[in-house]
Amino acid sequence: MEKRRAVRLGMLANFQFSIDSKPADVFDGITLNISDDGIGFLTEAILTEGQAIIITSPVLPDFAGRKARVVWIKRDVRYFEVGAQFFAAD
């Protein structure tokens, strides 16, 4: 049984994000689901668990500028499926 605090909204949308340590580099992603706690998405970008990302896309206005930490990564045929948890900015 899942123990999530926030309800996940299934959503398919193209969006952009950057890696917190390199904000000038922007990557594309496709959301799978999103909530106040986190985001599930597909990307071709190579990420690592624990890495911080920033949602930069105006396509997700309620989440633009939010930071998330990569919690898990699964390799798909063409993409990486990523689960990331939002956290408060410093």
Secondary structure, DSSP 8 states (H G I E B T S, - for coil): ----SS--EE---EEEEEETTEEEEEEEEEEEEE-SSEEEEEESS---TT-EEEE--TTSTTTTT-EEEEEEEEE-SSSEEEEEEEE---
